[in-house]
Amino acid sequence: MIVKQAANVLDLIEFFAVHRRPATLAEIAKHFEWPRSSTFNLLGTLAARGFLYEPRARGGYYPAPMWAALIREIESAQPIPAELHGLLEALVRETGETAVLAAASGSHALFLDAVESPHAIRYTAQPGKLVPLHVTATGRALLSQMTPEDRAAILRKAEFKRYTDTTLMTAAVVEHEVQQSRKLGWFEGRGEYTTDLGGVALPLSLPNRQFAVLVAGPMMRIEHRIAEFVRIMRAAIERQLSA
């Protein structure tokens, strides 16, 4: 369920991240096709709380530094180790494909960090992207780190929508795939969510944190390199954890 008012705030922040300049009430209302009255109320509330300000009189609104200050405080309490970005960079150098760090968020895997392949045709992944847990290698690597009860609860609520010809369509099939992949020690994506996209994901557990690391790219480039990717990823993770 999407709460409209909360979604509007997030859409507004993404708007400023793209446009990177102040915007007037009229510009914002026109861009989102929001009623002027509700746009006025939203902007007024955020400005009154110190989250928006006017760089010059009647020159439009812009996000205030409070956003960055709060994010820094939040991140400092549960920081993602900076070394993990180095791990992604190493994986891209050694495989030539896109590398992603993800964590579970409800029934989805949330991309926390990503380094994209230098190839013109590549898997495009950006922090903030959400993909379903049950139909992706990344998601199944995260599911594998959960208790059977937690995993079953997520699969009971999952929407088994057919994204491609290879999408896993029942909770039992997903559970079987998780168990088989756990025995192998790695999780393979075979275009279950995005046609012609393949990848390898490995679980990565740190104290009080559970992640998955993914290397992914066009199926035509990686389908014959799965074993190589597993070897490279295991070695890179071992080097990073030892360091």
C-alpha positions as CSV (number, residue, x, y, z in Angstrom):
1,M,0.0,0.0,0.0
2,I,1.4,3.4,-1.0
3,V,0.6,6.4,1.3
4,K,0.1,9.3,-1.2
5,Q,1.4,12.1,1.0
6,A,4.6,10.2,1.8
7,A,5.0,9.3,-1.8
8,N,4.7,12.9,-2.8
9,V,7.5,14.0,-0.5
10,L,9.8,11.3,-1.9
11,D,8.8,12.3,-5.5
12,L,9.6,15.9,-4.6
13,I,13.1,15.0,-3.3
14,E,13.8,13.0,-6.4
15,F,12.6,16.0,-8.5
16,F,15.2,18.2,-6.9
17,A,17.9,15.6,-7.2
18,V,17.3,15.5,-11.0
19,H,16.8,19.3,-11.6
20,R,19.3,20.6,-9.0
21,R,17.8,24.1,-8.8
22,P,15.1,25.9,-6.9
23,A,11.6,25.5,-8.2
24,T,8.5,27.6,-7.6
25,L,5.1,26.3,-6.4
26,A,3.7,26.7,-9.9
27,E,6.6,24.7,-11.5
28,I,6.2,21.9,-9.0
29,A,2.4,21.7,-9.3
30,K,2.7,21.7,-13.1
31,H,5.5,19.1,-13.2
32,F,3.5,16.6,-11.0
33,E,0.0,17.7,-12.1
34,W,-0.8,18.3,-8.4
35,P,-3.5,20.7,-7.4
36,R,-2.0,24.1,-6.4
37,S,-3.7,23.9,-3.0
38,S,-2.2,20.6,-2.0
39,T,1.2,21.6,-3.5
40,F,1.0,24.8,-1.4
41,N,0.2,22.8,1.8
42,L,3.0,20.3,1.1
43,L,5.7,22.9,0.4
44,G,4.5,25.0,3.3
45,T,4.7,22.1,5.8
46,L,8.2,21.2,4.6
47,A,9.4,24.8,4.8
48,A,7.9,25.3,8.3
49,R,9.7,22.2,9.5
50,G,13.0,23.4,8.0
51,F,13.3,20.9,5.2
52,L,12.8,23.5,2.4
53,Y,14.0,27.1,2.1
54,E,14.0,29.9,-0.4
55,P,17.5,30.8,-1.6
56,R,16.2,34.2,-2.6
57,A,12.8,35.9,-2.1
58,R,10.1,34.5,-4.3
59,G,12.8,32.5,-6.2
60,G,11.4,29.1,-5.5
61,Y,12.1,26.4,-3.0
62,Y,15.1,24.1,-2.5
63,P,15.9,21.3,0.0
64,A,17.6,22.6,3.1
65,P,20.9,21.2,4.5
66,M,18.8,19.5,7.3
67,W,18.3,16.5,4.9
68,A,22.0,15.9,4.7
69,A,22.5,16.3,8.4
70,L,19.8,13.8,9.3
71,I,21.1,11.3,6.7
72,R,24.6,11.6,8.1
73,E,23.3,10.9,11.7
74,I,21.3,7.9,10.5
75,E,24.2,6.5,8.5
76,S,26.7,6.9,11.3
77,A,24.6,4.7,13.5
78,Q,24.5,1.8,11.1
79,P,27.2,2.5,8.5
80,I,27.7,0.3,5.4
81,P,31.5,-0.5,5.5
82,A,33.3,1.7,3.0
83,E,35.4,-1.4,2.1
84,L,32.4,-2.9,0.4
85,H,32.4,-0.3,-2.3
86,G,36.0,-1.3,-3.0
87,L,34.8,-4.9,-3.2
88,L,32.3,-3.9,-6.0
89,E,35.0,-2.0,-7.8
90,A,37.3,-5.1,-7.7
91,L,34.5,-7.3,-9.0
92,V,33.9,-5.0,-11.9
93,R,37.6,-4.9,-12.8
94,E,37.9,-8.7,-12.6
95,T,34.7,-9.7,-14.3
96,G,33.9,-6.7,-16.6
97,E,30.3,-6.8,-15.4
98,T,28.1,-4.7,-13.1
99,A,28.5,-5.4,-9.3
100,V,25.8,-4.7,-6.7
101,L,25.5,-4.7,-2.9
102,A,21.9,-5.4,-1.7
103,A,20.0,-5.9,1.5
104,A,16.4,-7.1,2.2
105,S,13.7,-4.5,2.5
106,G,10.3,-6.2,3.1
107,S,9.6,-8.4,0.2
108,H,12.3,-6.8,-2.0
109,A,16.0,-6.6,-2.3
110,L,17.2,-3.0,-2.1
111,F,20.3,-2.0,-4.0
112,L,22.5,-0.2,-1.5
113,D,25.5,0.4,-3.8
114,A,26.5,-0.4,-7.3
115,V,29.4,-0.1,-9.7
116,E,28.4,-0.5,-13.4
117,S,30.2,-2.3,-16.1
118,P,32.3,-0.3,-18.5
119,H,30.6,-2.1,-21.5
120,A,28.2,0.0,-23.5
121,I,25.6,-2.8,-23.2
122,R,25.4,-3.6,-19.5
123,Y,23.2,-4.2,-16.5
124,T,22.2,-0.7,-15.3
125,A,21.8,-0.7,-11.6
126,Q,21.6,2.3,-9.2
127,P,21.3,2.5,-5.4
128,G,17.7,2.6,-4.4
129,K,16.5,0.1,-7.0
130,L,14.1,-2.5,-5.6
131,V,13.7,-6.0,-7.1
132,P,11.5,-8.8,-5.7
133,L,13.2,-11.3,-3.4
134,H,11.7,-14.4,-4.8
135,V,12.4,-13.9,-8.5
136,T,16.0,-12.8,-8.5
137,A,19.4,-14.3,-7.6
138,T,20.1,-11.4,-5.3
139,G,16.8,-11.9,-3.5
140,R,17.2,-15.6,-3.1
141,A,20.7,-15.0,-1.6
142,L,19.1,-12.8,0.9
143,L,16.2,-15.2,1.6
144,S,18.8,-17.9,2.3
145,Q,20.1,-16.0,5.3
146,M,16.7,-15.8,6.9
147,T,15.1,-18.3,9.3
148,P,12.7,-20.8,7.6
149,E,9.8,-19.0,9.4
150,D,10.8,-15.6,8.1
151,R,11.3,-16.9,4.6
152,A,8.0,-18.7,4.6
153,A,6.2,-15.5,5.8
154,I,7.7,-13.5,2.9
155,L,6.9,-16.1,0.3
156,R,3.3,-16.3,1.6
157,K,2.8,-12.7,0.8
158,A,4.8,-12.7,-2.5
159,E,3.1,-11.7,-5.7
160,F,3.8,-14.6,-8.1
161,K,3.7,-12.6,-11.3
162,R,5.1,-13.9,-14.5
163,Y,7.8,-11.5,-15.6
164,T,9.5,-13.8,-18.1
165,D,9.4,-17.4,-19.3
166,T,11.7,-18.5,-16.5
167,T,10.0,-16.8,-13.6
168,L,9.6,-19.0,-10.5
169,M,5.9,-19.1,-9.9
170,T,5.2,-20.8,-6.5
171,A,6.6,-20.6,-3.0
172,A,7.5,-24.3,-3.1
173,V,9.6,-23.8,-6.2
174,V,11.4,-20.8,-4.7
175,E,12.1,-22.7,-1.5
176,H,13.5,-25.6,-3.5
177,E,15.7,-23.2,-5.5
178,V,17.0,-21.6,-2.3
179,Q,17.9,-25.0,-0.7
180,Q,19.6,-26.2,-3.8
181,S,21.6,-23.0,-4.2
182,R,22.6,-23.0,-0.6
183,K,24.2,-26.4,-1.1
184,L,26.1,-25.0,-4.1
185,G,27.0,-21.9,-2.1
186,W,25.9,-19.5,-4.8
187,F,22.7,-18.3,-6.5
188,E,22.2,-18.0,-10.2
189,G,19.9,-15.6,-12.1
190,R,18.6,-16.9,-15.4
191,G,16.4,-14.1,-16.7
192,E,13.6,-14.8,-14.2
193,Y,12.9,-11.1,-13.7
194,T,14.5,-9.4,-16.7
195,T,14.7,-11.2,-20.0
196,D,18.3,-11.9,-21.2
197,L,19.8,-10.8,-17.9
198,G,21.9,-13.3,-15.9
199,G,24.0,-13.1,-12.8
200,V,25.5,-14.7,-9.8
201,A,24.8,-13.7,-6.2
202,L,26.5,-14.7,-3.0
203,P,25.3,-14.1,0.5
204,L,27.5,-11.8,2.6
205,S,27.0,-11.8,6.4
206,L,28.6,-9.3,8.7
207,P,28.0,-8.8,12.4
208,N,24.3,-7.9,12.7
209,R,24.0,-7.2,8.9
210,Q,23.0,-9.5,6.0
211,F,23.9,-8.5,2.5
212,A,24.0,-10.1,-1.0
213,V,26.7,-9.3,-3.6
214,L,25.6,-9.7,-7.3
215,V,27.6,-9.7,-10.5
216,A,25.2,-9.4,-13.5
217,G,25.1,-8.7,-17.2
218,P,23.7,-9.7,-20.5
219,M,23.1,-13.5,-20.7
220,M,25.0,-13.8,-23.9
221,R,28.2,-12.6,-22.1
222,I,27.9,-14.4,-18.8
223,E,26.1,-17.7,-19.3
224,H,29.4,-19.5,-20.0
225,R,31.3,-17.7,-17.2
226,I,29.2,-18.6,-14.1
227,A,31.9,-20.9,-12.5
228,E,34.5,-18.2,-13.2
229,F,32.4,-15.5,-11.6
230,V,31.8,-17.7,-8.5
231,R,35.5,-18.2,-8.1
232,I,36.3,-14.5,-8.5
233,M,33.6,-13.4,-6.1
234,R,34.5,-15.9,-3.4
235,A,38.2,-14.9,-3.6
236,A,37.3,-11.1,-3.6
237,I,35.0,-11.5,-0.6
238,E,37.5,-13.5,1.3
239,R,40.2,-10.9,0.6
240,Q,37.8,-8.1,1.8
241,L,36.7,-9.9,4.9
242,S,40.3,-10.8,5.9
243,A,41.3,-7.2,5.4
